[in-house]
Amino acid sequence: DTEVTQTPKHLVMGMTNKKSLKCEQHMGHRAMYWYKQKAKKPPELMFVYSYEKLSINESVPSRFSPECPNSSLLNLHLHALQPEDSALYLCASSSGDRGYQPQHFGDGTRLSIL
Amino acid sequence: GQNIDQPTEMTATEGAIVQINCTYQTSGFNGLFWYQQHAGEAPTFLSYNVLDGLEEKGRFSSFLSRSKGYSYLLLKELQMKDSASYLCAVREEMMDSSYKLIFGSGTRLLVRP
């Protein structure tokens, strides 16, 4: 079990559906991250939130829309996804302080687009 | 550009020692992390180096040479449960104290009896 909780663990959706991925942490971390990971590949950064503000958007298509309602929660809203968006979506958090502080990852949501 | 290289796969024997190398060429550098990832699970933090030299944590050690753009992860007394992917990741710090992790492609380690 990790200290970063992601729901759902699995999600199957059609290309016209709208769904949301959720991420929660109660470690008091102030930086939160979304990554996409394809099979046998490393995680690729999508978004970074720092103190509830969007800090980095790695040129992610607009069909992915992040939201940070408060310091403990991070959502990823999905709409009109493509089959190539099928992947493991990982959420991570870090303390947000300068210096050594690793990112802690959740177990991910495995997303399949039909 | 950003370039982080690791061997794709390695095989080692239970009880042995294995060294996984990582070379990097990145536009920014604020430290290097090693993560372990079992299939279907989250990456878990193993070690962090920001200064040159060796960091030791139990069976795992990590080394960094910033001038050479080189790091390695050393695993001693290998156990079957060490079979996993090992990810080298360079940290680039942002102005707001969040940071980007730029991952290498990962090394899949298979430990055999």
Interface residues (C-beta under 8 A of the other chain):
Chain A: T2 V4 A31 Y33 K40 K41 P42 P43 E44 L45 V48 Y49 S50 Y51 K53 S55 I56 L90 S94 G96 D97 R98 Y100 P102 Q103 H104 F105 G106 D107 G108
Chain B: G31 F33 E41 A42 P43 T44 F45 Y48 V50 L87 A89 E93 M94 D96 S97 S98 Y99 K100 L101 I102 F103 G104 S105 G106 R108
